[in-house]
Amino acid sequence: MKKLKQQDQSFDTPAKPSQWRKLIEFIAFLAMEYRFILLAFSILIASVFLSALTVQQIRAHLSPSDPIHNNDFVFVSTEDDAVPTTSPTPSPSPSPTPSPTPTCTPTPTPDPTLRQGDENDRVRELQERLMDLNYMDLDEATSYFGTATKYAIQLFQRQHELAQDGVAGPKTLDLLFSRDAKKYTLLKGTSGNDVDSLQRQLVDLGYLEKATGYYGTMTVNAVKDFQERNGLTVDGKTGEQTLALIYSPKAKASASKIQEENRRANIKTFISIAKEQLGDKYVLGAVGPNSFDCSGLVYYCLREAGSSRGRYNALGYSQVTDWEEIKSMNNLEIGDLLFFSTGGKSIGHVGIYIGNGEMIDASSSNGKVVRRSCKTDFWTKNFKGARRPW
């Protein structure tokens, strides 16, 4: 205590030189003892100062969009180098939930397909188009898709080499209502009920022998003959003009058809006249009109039916070579002349075949013109053949 008091007193009184020296020595002692602490403190202050100065300089030279300008990094200068430290990332503010964009639901495209059983205005349009192209023959279009419409679609599909299902699908409809749609025409190689119908018409007109349902070479030739005789373009194709004429009353029959019709008409007249003479007397050498022998009756009936054939006896008529010869009774047709031998090998009697195994002849044994069977044993045994005069 006494020593402390002496020290306190020394501070109160002016210091003597020896006292200043002791003070300086004390400060030096403290500096030596705490030099590392002071050095570290000095370095820390200098580092903070330099760091602040460096950041200001960098900000002055960078654009506002630079990440450093946006406080992404700060630099802390150390004794070795300035080490970047990441600033705390601010918590992102929740962004507002966007309102859902309304989605437009596309309206489904209606199926354009038309098939049997459908009934609407589109069917009417379909039928009208088919009628325009001659695939359908109606007095007036309807709104109902029936069997006739299905068949017309099949004809159109056949013409354009599409699947012939009779359904008016997208492909069929697109082609049907386009400029590429072809009009109805029957061509070589096609087949079907329409071909059969055409052939039957050609048969009736005498251009074809029979219907087959197939449009082959024979049908092509028959169509050409029809076109030539009726003043149409000769190409063998059954198009609009040919179809229109072939099913009309103006269609001209073939020359052979005309001949056949004349033949049938003549045969009918021939038989009718023969029947009118039933009961007339038999007179040898008579040629009518009220009495006849067998060859005289034939001559009379032929002449009245339009034939210019002369007067022959039974043997003479059997020798007319431009008349078709018939050798069997099984092949007889109405109007044929029947030849028989009578008591010998030579032909001596003639009759007119009227069908159903019967004939009309002037009978010497009956003394008149009679109608009787030609299929009895007697006539069958003596049959020598027949001729077809028409």
MIGUNU-447763 format. One record per residue (C-alpha): residue number from 1; residue in three letters; x, y, z. Coordinates in steps of 0.2 Angstrom, whole numbers, plus 5000, padded with zeros to 4 digits. Each point is the difference from the previous one (the first is absolute). Example, Ala and Ser with C-alpha at 12.3 -4.5 7.8 and 13.67 -1.06 7.14 Angstrom:
<nodes>
kolgu,mitor,u,v,w
1,ALA,5062,4978,5039
2,SER,5006,5017,4997
</nodes>
This chain:
<nodes>
kolgu,mitor,u,v,w
1,MET,5000,5000,5000
2,LYS,5014,5011,5004
3,LYS,5008,4997,4983
4,LEU,4983,5004,4991
5,LYS,4998,5016,5009
6,GLN,5017,5004,4995
7,GLN,4996,4997,4982
8,ASP,4984,5010,5001
9,GLN,5009,5014,5007
10,SER,5012,4999,4986
11,PHE,4986,5003,4987
12,ASP,4994,5015,5009
13,THR,5017,5008,5000
14,PRO,5009,5006,4985
15,ALA,5010,4985,4993
16,LYS,5018,5001,5000
17,PRO,5011,4994,4986
18,SER,5003,4984,5008
19,GLN,4982,4998,5001
20,TRP,4997,5003,4982
21,ARG,5013,4988,4995
22,LYS,4991,4987,5011
23,LEU,4984,5004,4992
24,ILE,5007,4998,4982
25,GLU,5008,4983,5005
26,PHE,4983,4995,5007
27,ILE,4991,5004,4984
28,ALA,5014,4991,4990
29,PHE,4998,4985,5011
30,LEU,4981,5000,4997
31,ALA,5003,5002,4981
32,MET,5012,4985,5000
33,GLU,4988,4990,5010
34,TYR,4985,5003,4989
35,ARG,5008,5003,4983
36,PHE,4991,4986,4992
37,ILE,4983,5005,5006
38,LEU,5003,5018,4994
39,LEU,5006,4993,4983
40,ALA,4985,4989,4998
41,PHE,4989,5015,5005
42,SER,5008,5011,4987
43,ILE,4999,4987,4986
44,LEU,4981,4998,5004
45,ILE,4997,5019,4999
46,ALA,5010,5001,4984
47,SER,4991,4985,4992
48,VAL,4983,5007,5004
49,PHE,5005,5017,4992
50,LEU,5007,4992,4985
51,SER,4985,4989,4997
52,ALA,4988,5015,5001
53,LEU,5011,5009,4988
54,THR,5001,4986,4988
55,VAL,4981,4997,4999
56,GLN,4997,5018,4996
57,GLN,5013,5000,4986
58,ILE,4992,4984,4993
59,ARG,4983,5007,5001
60,ALA,5005,5016,4991
61,HIS,5006,4990,4985
62,LEU,4987,4987,4998
63,SER,4983,5001,4992
64,PRO,4984,5000,5011
65,SER,4996,4982,4994
66,ASP,5016,4993,5006
67,PRO,4998,4987,5013
68,ILE,5012,5008,5012
69,HIS,4990,5016,4998
70,ASN,4985,4991,5006
71,ASN,5009,4995,5016
72,ASP,5003,4982,4995
73,PHE,5017,5000,5007
74,VAL,5011,5011,5012
75,PHE,5019,4999,5001
76,VAL,5009,4998,5016
77,SER,5018,5004,4998
78,THR,5012,4989,5010
79,GLU,5019,4999,5002
80,ASP,5001,4988,4985
81,ASP,4985,5005,4988
82,ALA,4983,5007,5000
83,VAL,4988,4985,5002
84,PRO,4983,5002,4994
85,THR,4986,4995,5012
86,THR,4982,4997,4995
87,SER,4988,5012,5007
88,PRO,4984,4993,5007
89,THR,4987,4995,4987
90,PRO,4984,5009,5004
91,SER,4985,4990,5002
92,PRO,4990,5001,4983
93,SER,4984,5008,5002
94,PRO,4986,4987,4994
95,SER,4995,5004,4982
96,PRO,4981,5001,4997
97,THR,4992,4985,4994
98,PRO,4996,5003,4981
99,SER,4982,4998,4995
100,PRO,4998,4985,4989
101,THR,4998,5004,4982
102,PRO,4983,4994,4994
103,THR,5002,4985,4988
104,CYS,4989,5000,4984
105,THR,4994,4983,4997
106,PRO,4999,4997,4981
107,THR,4983,4996,4994
108,PRO,5002,4982,4992
109,THR,4997,5000,4981
110,PRO,4985,4990,4996
111,ASP,5002,4984,4990
112,PRO,4995,5003,4982
113,THR,4997,4982,4996
114,LEU,4983,4995,4993
115,ARG,4994,4982,5000
116,GLN,4984,4990,4998
117,GLY,4987,5005,5012
118,ASP,5005,5018,5002
119,GLU,4987,5013,4997
120,ASN,5004,5019,4999
121,ASP,5002,5014,4987
122,ARG,5018,4994,4996
123,VAL,4993,4984,4993
124,ARG,4989,5011,4989
125,GLU,5015,5009,4994
126,LEU,5009,4984,4997
127,GLN,4986,4993,4989
128,GLU,4999,5015,4990
129,ARG,5018,4999,4996
130,LEU,4999,4982,4996
131,MET,4985,5004,4988
132,ASP,5010,5014,4992
133,LEU,5014,4987,4996
134,ASN,4987,4987,4994
135,TYR,5004,4987,5014
136,MET,4982,5002,5006
137,ASP,4983,5001,4992
138,LEU,4987,5008,5011
139,ASP,4986,5011,4996
140,GLU,5004,5010,5015
141,ALA,5014,4999,5013
142,THR,4995,4995,5018
143,SER,5009,5002,5017
144,TYR,5001,4981,5003
145,PHE,5015,4990,4997
146,GLY,4992,4983,4993
147,THR,5006,4986,4990
148,ALA,4999,5010,4984
149,THR,5011,5013,5006
150,LYS,5012,4987,5007
151,TYR,5000,4991,4982
152,ALA,5004,5017,4992
153,ILE,5014,5003,5011
154,GLN,5007,4983,4996
155,LEU,4999,5004,4982
156,PHE,5009,5017,5003
157,GLN,5014,4991,5010
158,ARG,5002,4987,4986
159,GLN,5002,5013,4987
160,HIS,5013,5009,5010
161,GLU,5009,4984,5006
162,LEU,4995,5002,5018
163,ALA,4995,4987,5013
164,GLN,4982,4995,4995
165,ASP,4993,5000,5017
166,GLY,4985,5012,4996
167,VAL,5005,5012,5015
168,ALA,5002,5018,4996
169,GLY,5016,5003,5010
170,PRO,5012,5015,4999
171,LYS,5010,4994,4985
172,THR,4984,4995,4990
173,LEU,4991,5017,5005
174,ASP,5016,5010,4995
175,LEU,5001,4992,4983
176,LEU,4981,5000,4997
177,PHE,4999,5019,5003
178,SER,5016,5004,4990
179,ARG,5003,5005,4982
180,ASP,5009,4983,4998
181,ALA,4984,4990,5003
182,LYS,4996,4990,4984
183,LYS,4983,4998,4993
184,TYR,4992,4982,5000
185,THR,5007,4990,4985
186,LEU,5001,4981,4997
187,LEU,5017,4995,4994
188,LYS,5008,4984,4995
189,GLY,5005,4989,5015
190,THR,4986,5006,5011
191,SER,4987,4988,5007
192,GLY,4984,5001,5010
193,ASN,4981,5001,4999
194,ASP,5001,5016,4990
195,VAL,5011,4991,4987
196,ASP,4987,4986,5000
197,SER,4986,5012,4997
198,LEU,5009,5008,4986
199,GLN,5003,4983,4992
200,ARG,4982,4995,5001
201,GLN,4995,5016,4991
202,LEU,5013,4996,4986
203,VAL,4993,4983,4999
204,ASP,4983,5007,4998
205,LEU,5006,5011,4986
206,GLY,5009,4986,4991
207,TYR,5018,5006,5003
208,LEU,5005,4986,5012
209,GLU,4995,4982,5003
210,LYS,5000,4999,5019
211,ALA,5003,5009,5016
212,THR,5015,4995,5011
213,GLY,5002,5014,5012
214,TYR,5018,5004,4994
215,TYR,5004,5014,4988
216,GLY,5012,4990,4988
217,THR,5005,5001,4982
218,MET,4983,4993,4994
219,THR,4991,5014,5009
220,VAL,5012,5013,4994
221,ASN,4997,4994,4982
222,ALA,4981,5000,5003
223,VAL,5001,5018,5007
224,LYS,5010,5006,4985
225,ASP,4987,4992,4988
226,PHE,4986,5009,5009
227,GLN,5010,5017,5000
228,GLU,5003,4998,4981
229,ARG,4982,4996,4996
230,ASN,4993,5014,5011
231,GLY,5012,5014,4994
232,LEU,5011,5001,5016
233,THR,5019,5001,5003
234,VAL,5006,4982,4998
235,ASP,5011,4997,5014
236,GLY,4993,4984,5009
237,LYS,4997,5010,5016
238,THR,4983,5002,5007
239,GLY,5000,5018,5005
240,GLU,4986,5013,5003
241,GLN,4994,5001,4982
242,THR,5000,4981,4997
243,LEU,4991,4996,5016
244,ALA,4987,5014,4996
245,LEU,4996,4993,4983
246,ILE,5002,4981,5003
247,TYR,4986,5001,5013
248,SER,4989,5011,4990
249,PRO,4986,4995,4987
250,LYS,5011,5009,4987
251,ALA,5013,4986,5001
252,LYS,5002,4992,4983
253,ALA,5001,4981,5000
254,SER,5014,4991,4991
255,ALA,4997,4994,4982
256,SER,5000,4982,5006
257,LYS,4988,5005,5013
258,ILE,4989,5008,4987
259,GLN,5001,4984,4990
260,GLU,4996,4990,5015
261,GLU,4985,5010,5004
262,ASN,4994,4999,4982
263,ARG,5003,4981,5001
264,ARG,4990,4998,5016
265,ALA,4986,5011,4993
266,ASN,5000,4990,4984
267,ILE,4999,4984,5010
268,LYS,4986,5006,5010
269,THR,4991,5005,4985
270,PHE,5004,4984,4991
271,ILE,4993,4989,5015
272,SER,4985,5011,5001
273,ILE,4996,4998,4981
274,ALA,5002,4981,5001
275,LYS,4988,4999,5015
276,GLU,4987,5010,4990
277,GLN,5000,4986,4986
278,LEU,4995,4986,5013
279,GLY,4986,4990,4992
280,ASP,5003,5006,4982
281,LYS,4999,4986,4988
282,TYR,5014,4990,4994
283,VAL,5002,5001,4981
284,LEU,5016,4993,4991
285,GLY,5009,5015,4992
286,ALA,4989,5013,5008
287,VAL,5009,5016,5007
288,GLY,4985,5008,5009
289,PRO,4991,5010,5005
290,ASN,4987,4987,5004
291,SER,5008,4984,4996
292,PHE,5018,4993,5001
293,ASP,5012,4986,4998
294,CYS,5014,4998,5013
295,SER,5013,5011,4990
296,GLY,4987,5012,4994
297,LEU,4995,5004,5018
298,VAL,5018,5004,5004
299,TYR,5002,5011,4984
300,TYR,4984,5009,5004
301,CYS,5005,5004,5018
302,LEU,5018,5005,4996
303,ARG,4994,5012,4987
304,GLU,4986,5008,5011
305,ALA,5013,5002,5014
306,GLY,5012,5010,4988
307,SER,5011,4987,4993
308,SER,5005,5000,4981
309,ARG,5004,4982,4999
310,GLY,4993,4991,4985
311,ARG,4988,4985,4999
312,TYR,5009,4984,5003
313,ASN,4994,4982,5004
314,ALA,5005,4993,5017
315,LEU,5017,4993,4994
316,GLY,5004,5017,4992
317,TYR,4997,5009,5016
318,SER,5011,4988,5009
319,GLN,5014,5005,4988
320,VAL,5001,5019,5003
321,THR,5017,5002,5006
322,ASP,4999,5018,5007
323,TRP,4988,4993,5013
324,GLU,5008,4993,5016
325,GLU,4999,4981,5000
326,ILE,4993,4992,5016
327,LYS,5004,4981,5001
328,SER,4992,4996,5017
329,MET,4982,5002,5006
330,ASN,5007,5005,5017
331,ASN,5007,5017,4992
332,LEU,4984,5005,4992
333,GLU,4994,5018,5001
334,ILE,4983,5008,4996
335,GLY,4999,5003,4981
336,ASP,5011,4986,4995
337,LEU,4995,4990,4985
338,LEU,5000,4981,5003
339,PHE,5003,4987,4987
340,PHE,4995,4982,4999
341,SER,5001,4985,4989
342,THR,4984,4991,4996
343,GLY,5001,4982,4995
344,GLY,5018,5002,4994
345,LYS,5017,5008,5003
346,SER,4996,5016,4990
347,ILE,4992,5015,5008
348,GLY,4982,5001,4995
349,HIS,4991,5010,5014
350,VAL,5003,5017,5009
351,GLY,4992,5008,5015
352,ILE,5002,5016,5010
353,TYR,5006,4999,5018
354,ILE,4990,5010,5013
355,GLY,5008,4995,5016
356,ASN,4996,4988,5014
357,GLY,5003,4985,4989
358,GLU,4986,5005,4988
359,MET,4999,5004,4981
360,ILE,4988,5007,4987
361,ASP,4999,4991,4984
362,ALA,4988,4996,4985
363,SER,4996,4982,5003
364,SER,4995,4989,4985
365,SER,4994,4986,5012
366,ASN,4989,5013,5009
367,GLY,4995,5009,4985
368,LYS,5004,5017,5008
369,VAL,5012,5012,5009
370,VAL,5002,4993,5018
371,ARG,5010,5003,5016
372,ARG,5008,4984,5007
373,SER,5014,4993,5010
374,CYS,5016,4998,4990
375,LYS,5008,4989,5014
376,THR,4990,4984,4997
377,ASP,5010,4984,4995
378,PHE,4995,5002,4982
379,TRP,5006,5018,4998
380,THR,5015,4997,5011
381,LYS,5005,4985,4989
382,ASN,4998,5009,4984
383,PHE,5008,5017,5005
384,LYS,5013,5005,4987
385,GLY,5005,5017,5008
386,ALA,4994,5018,5000
387,ARG,5004,5017,4993
388,ARG,4999,5017,5008
389,PRO,4993,5012,4987
390,TRP,5001,5016,5010
</nodes>
